[in-house]
Amino acid sequence: MNNELTKISDVRDLFNALSLSNDFMNHQGTYNGVGYWVSFYRSLIDAQELHKNVLSVLPSLETINLEQMKDSIPIEDTLITSTKVVIEERIMRGAIAIRLDSNLDECLLINIAASRGRQVDKPELEFGIISPQEAFVEDIDINLNLIRKRLPIPELQVNETTAGTLTKTKIAVLSIEGIVDKKNVDTVMQRIKDVDFDEILDGSHLAQMLYDDSNTMFPLFLYTERPDRITSALAEGKVALIVDRSSSVLITPTIFLEYFITMEDYNMPWIPASAFRLLRIFAVAFSIFATPIYVAVLTYHYELIPKDLLETIVTSRNLIPFQPLIEALFLEISIELLREAAARLPTKVGQTLGIVGGIVIGQAAVVAGLTSNILLIIVALSALASFVTPIYKMGNAIRLLRFPFLLGAQVWGLLGISILSVFLMTHLIKLTSMGHPYLEPIYPFRMKDWKDSFVRLPINLFKSRPVNLRTQNTERQAQTKKSPNKKNDFNE
């Protein structure tokens, strides 16, 4: 039907084509001898608004004409036009079209779109204890409101565009004028325009089309449901993308270490914040390397195991008929199956399955002699450590990394783990996010940006924005006179 509409040049033919759909209403009426048509999709409009603020106005008019109706109807978003493309777009967004028999090619378009959707609720994936309890929803205007409440400045610029020849998905590109590097905004806008696809259903769907490198398992756009994270990113000089009907917002450009940072890190003193951040990074490294090192040591490097521990390991594996790799793969795949099943089932059933299934399968595997209890502990700790990653998409990448390292450990032992680590670091060094180095500030090494990397230094040291963003205004603190020393004031 969309292809047929593009060939129509006459407005009257457009309404005839739209009438082929059963939910399109094309009502004809007469008032004071003047015939009129009211056309709309009943599934897109607010029927109460139609009767209360549109149809109720007609009896109060002395004469019916579009200009007088536009001035009398108490709705701001109105437009009189005879342009077919505009009429089609507005109707598909929830507007009604009013035409008079005297000129059926001219329409009064009134936006009375129904606002059906979720209300603002707590974050689900990035829940915080001492952070704001608001999360984005699927409505682009509500999401913009959540951001503008936190950034009530005219410099916050919103550039709107659309993508998807079928879905006509609205996309808002946000940045702060005077801070952001305009090249980043231009690059994002150009890449969105270059997207040639019929459907854009979600922000992550769009992000994959905008990546610098699509052949990577690592996310190059940070996908967040927290308005405070978006506010912080915009203040740093980054660009945010709001995709209509998506419950999260995209941030670009990003760096690798940013995916292990939570907004709670900035809501507590810098020492515990740094300790918890280091704990997350250690947990990620443990999740990737713990099981492969177990396989490598038992296969090639027995001499690395202390004698007291070696006897315990030999005893635990005495009746196990499989090599360490098969034993590890059995447990790792079982954990992944439980995790995936728990995520797809209803919440209460999923929680029960995850807890009971893990205990039952693990205990049964040890009793049956399919795996050792030591490896069971290591795999369980690795799975637990992988949940520490605050960004879900990065957590998925960490989960998958264990398997190639397991194979490398089986083939070459610790040498295989070292070789794969070099390949991994090379891949991360080559990655870019909107042209910016992904592994910054590690590579290229930038000392100024280490204040918010592995550790988070005191807030009063955050005097400049990240170097890699190349912002127009690098200073984050106003140049004001220093206040008198509080200790001296007290003594006086």
N, C-alpha and C positions, 0 to 999 in steps of 0.2 A: 504494500500500500504506500510506503514511503517513496518508492521509485515513481509511482503514479502521481503523487502530490508534487514532486519536483517538476513534472512536465506541465502542470496546470498554470496558466497565466491569468485566468479570470477568477475573481474572488467568489463569485457565485458558484463556479464549478468546484472551488475548494470546499465550500460547505456541503455541496452534494456528495463529494468524495468522503468527507468526514462523517456524513450521515450513514455510511455503510456499516459503521460500528454500532452495535446495539446500545451501548452506554452513552452515545452522543445524542443529546436532545436538541431539536431544532423546532422550537415552539413559535407558532404564528398567532398574533393577536391584533385587535383593533381598539383604538381609543380616540374618541372625538373625531371619528371618520378617518383617522390616520392609521394605516397598517404598519406593523412592526414585527420583527423577528428577534427572538432571544435564543442564542445557541451556546451550548456548553457541554462538557463532559460531566455527567452527574457523579462520576467516581472521583473527580478532582476538586470539586467546589464544595463550599460550605453552604448547604441548603438553607440553614437558618439565616445566614448573612444575606442570601439572595432575597428571601421574602421580607426580611426586616429593613434592609437598607437600600434595596434596588427596586423591587416591584411595588413596595409601599409608597414610593416617591411619585409614581405615575399619576395617581389621582389629584395630586396637588399642583400639577402643571397645567397652565392655561393652554399652551400649545406644545406639541411634541416636536422637538428637534434635538439633535445630538449635543449641541453646545449647551442648551439649557439643561438637559439631563446631566451632563457632566458637572455643571456648576451646582446642581441641586443634590446630587447623590453624595452622602457624607463619607466618601472613601477617597483617599488621597491618590492611590495608584490607578489612575485612569488615563486613557489615551484614545484620541480619534485618529484613525489612519485608514488608508486604502491599500497599504503595502501587503501583499500576500504573505511574504516571509515573516513579517512581524506579527501578523494576525495568527498565523499557524503556530509560531513559537509561543505567543502569549496564551493561546487557548490550551496548548499542551502543558502549560505551567499552572493552569487552574484559573484562567480568566474566563469571563463570559463575554459574548459579543452581541451587541444590540445594533440592528440595522433597520432602516426605514424603507418602505416600499418605493419611496421616491428616488432612492439611490442605494441599491443593494450592494454596491461595491465599496461603500464607506462604512466603517464599523466604529462603535464606541466600545472599547475594551476596558473591562473593570475587573481588577484582580480580587477575587474572593476565594483564593485557594484554601482548601481545608488543611489545617495544621494537625495532622495525626502523627503521633510518634511518641518516643520515650521522653520522659522528663529527666532533668539532670539528676544523676545518682552518684554513688561512691565509685571510685576506681576499682576494677576487678583484677587486672593484671599487675598494676603498679600501686597496690594499696600501701598507704603510709599511716603510721601511728601518730606522728606529730607533724603532719602535713595537711593542707587543705583537702577536704573531702568532697571535691567536685570533679566530675569526669565529663569528657565530651560525649555528645550524642550524635544521632544520624542527621541532624538538621544543620545546614551550613550557617544559617543566621543565628541560631542559638550558640553555636561554637564561636562565631565572631563576637557575640555579646560577652561570652566568658573571657575572651582575650582582651577586648576593649575595656572591660571593667578593671582589669589589672594594668592596662596601659592607656590611661585617659589622656592621650596626647595627639595633636593633629599630625604629628610626624609619622604615625603608624599608617602606612599606605597599603591599600588593598587593590590588587589588580585582578579582575575577574576574567575568566575565559571559559571555554567549553571544550570537551574532548569526547570522542565516541560518536560515530555517525548515526548510531541507533539510539544510544542511551542519552545523548546530549548532556553529559554529566557536567555540572557546574564546578569549577575549580577556582579557588581564591588563593592568590599568591601574596603573602604578607611579608613586609619588611619595614624597617624604621628608616625614614629618610634622614640623611645626614650621618648615619652610622654605617649602614650596610654598603658593601662594595657593589656598585651598580652592575658590574660585570656578572656577578652571581645571579642577580634578578633577571638580567637579559638572557643569560644562559638557560635559566629555568623556563622562562616564557618561550624561548625559541624551541626548546626540546618538547614542550607541551604541544606547540603548534605542529611540530614534526611528527607527532604520534598519529599514525594512520591505522586505526583499528575501529571496529564497529561497536564495541562495548567496553566501558570502563565502569566496573562495578564497585571498586573499593580503592582506597588509597594505596594499599600494598600492590594492587594490580597495576596502578599507574606507575608506582615507583620502579617496578621491574623494567618498564619501558624507558625510564629516564636514567638508569644506571650507566656509569662509565664503562663497566665490565659486567656483562650479563652472565659470564661463566665463572661465577664465584658463589660459594655457599654463605658468605658473610653479607649481612645487610649493609648497604651503603647509604641508606636513608634511615634516620631514627624514627620509629613509628611509636608515638606516645598517645596516651589518653588523658594526660594531665595538663590542664591549662597553665599551671605554674611553671612547668618545664618549658612550654612554648614561650612564655613570657621571658624566662631567663635566656633562652636561645636567641630571641629577637633582640634583647638588650645587648647580647654579645656581638651582634652583627650578622646573625644567620638569617636564612630565609625559611618560612613555614608555608606549607601547602595544605589547605583545607579542601577536601574532596566531598562534595555533597553525597549524602547517604552513607558516609563512612564515619564510624564512631571513634576514629583516631586521626591525628594530624601528623604530617610528615615534617621532619627537620632536615635541612641540608645547608652546607656540607657538614659532615660529621667525621669524627676520628674514632679509632678502635677502642681506646680507653673510655670513651664517653658512654659506652654500652654497659659499663660496670659501675656507673655512678647513679645514685638515687637522689631525689630532691631532699630527702631527710639528711643527707650529708651536710647541707647548708643550714639546717635547723638545729644543730647541736654544736658544742665546742669542737674546735679543729682536731684535738687529740683523739677523742673517741671516733670522730668522723673518719680520720685517717686510718685508725686501727681497723674499723669495719670495712673500709675500702680495700685495704691490704688483705683482709681475710677473704673478701670476695675473689680477688685476683688469685690468691693461693688456692682457693677452692676450685677455681676453673682449671688451673694447672694440675691439681690433684685429680680432677675428674677426667682429664685427657690422658695423663701419663701413668696413673696408679696401676690399672690392669695391664697395660702393655709392659710395664717394668716387671710385674709379677711373672708374666709369660716369658720375658727375655731372661730373667734371672734363673728360673727353673729349667729353661731349655739349654742355656749356654753358660751361665755364670754362677754355678753353685758356690764358688769360692767367695763370693760377695756376702753370703748369708752367714751370720754368726753361728757358731757350733751349737749353742743352746737352742737357737731358733730352728736350726736345720733339722734337728731331731723331731721337733714338733711338726714341721712341715712334712717330713717323710712319713711320719705316723698318720697324718691326716690324709695323705694321698696313697696310702699303702694299697687300698682295695679299688682305687679308681682306674678304670681301664683305658681312659682317654688321655691324649696329650693335653698339656696346659692350654693350648689354643682352643681346642674343641670344648674343653671345660669352661673357659672364659666366654666363648661365643654363646654357649648354651645359656649361661646366666645373663649375659648382656642382652641377648635377644628376648629372653623371658621378661626382663625388666622393661624393655621398650614396648613389648606387647601389653603388659599390664598398664603402663603409662598411657599408651594410646587408647586402650579400651576404657580406662577411667575417664579420659578426656571426652570421649564420645557418648558415654552413658549419662543419664540424668545425675544431678549432683549427689544426691544421697546414695544412690546405687553405686556411683563411681567411687566415692570415698570408701565405702565398704569393700568394694572389689579390690581397690589399691592396697588397703591395709591387710585384709584377710588373705587375699591372693598372694601377696608377697610373703607373708609368714608361712602359709601352707606350702607353697611351691618351694620356697627355700629350704624349709625343714625336711620336706619329702625328698628333695634332691640330695641332701646330705645323707639322710638315712638310707637311701637307695644306692649310694655309692657312685652317684653321677658327678659329684663335685665335692671339693674339700670345704670345710667350714671356714678356713682362713680366706679362701678366695670369695666365699659368700660375703664375708665381712667387708672385704675390699670393694667388691662390686656394689654393695649396699651403700657404702660411704661415698663411692664415686657418683652413684645416682643421686644421693642426697646433696652432694656438692654442686651438681649441675643445676639444681633448683635455685642456687644462690644468685644466679645471673638475673638482674632486675628486668632486662629487656627480653621478651619471649623469643623474638626471632634470633637473637644472638645465642640464646640457650639451645635452640634447635641446631645451630651450627656446631656448638660445643659437643652436643650429643653425637653427632655424626662423625666428628673427628676421631673418636676413639677407635673406630673400626679399621681405618687404614693403618693406624699406629699398631694395632694388634697384629695385623698381617706382617708389617715390617719387623716387629719384635720376634715373630715366629721364624722368619726367613734369615735375618742377620743379627738378631739379638739387640743389644744396646746400640750397636753400630747402625742397625736399621732404624731405630728410634731417632738417632742423631741425624741420619740422612733425611728422614721425613721432616724433622724439625727445621732443617736448613731449607727444604722446599717450602715449608709453611711460612717461614720468615721471609723468603724471597717473594712469595705470592703476596704477603701483606705489604711488603715494601713497594711492590709494583702497583697496588691498588690505589685508586684515587676516588674521592667523592666530589663531584662537580669540579674536577680538575685540581682538587686540593689533596695533599698527601694523607693517606688513611692512617699511617702509623706515626704521625706527628704527635708529640714532640720528640719521640724516640729517634725517628728518621723522617725528615732531616732533624738533627738535634737542635732544639731551641730552648735555651735555659729559661727564658722568661715564662714559657708555658708550662714548666714543671710544677708551678705553684698549685695547679689543679689537675694533677695527673694520677700518679700512684698514691699520693697523699694530698690532702687538702689543707693548705696553710691558712693562717688566720685571715679573716675577711679584709682586714685593714691593709693587707698586702696586695689585694686585687685592684691595683691602681690603673691597670691597662687591660685592654681587650686582647684576646688571643692573636698572636702574630700571624698565624696562617690564614686568618680571615681577611687580612688586608683592609680593615675598616677605614672609613673616612675620618672618624673621630676615635682615636686610640685610647684617650683618657676616660676613665670611669669615675673619677672624683673631681668635683669642682675645685678650682683654685681659690680657696678661701683662707683667711687668716687662721692660724692655729689658736685654739681656745687656751686660756690660761691653765696651768697645771692644777688639777683638782686638789692635789695634796697641799700645794702652797696656799690655795684658797681656804682650805680647812684650817691650816695653821694660823692664817691671819685672823 
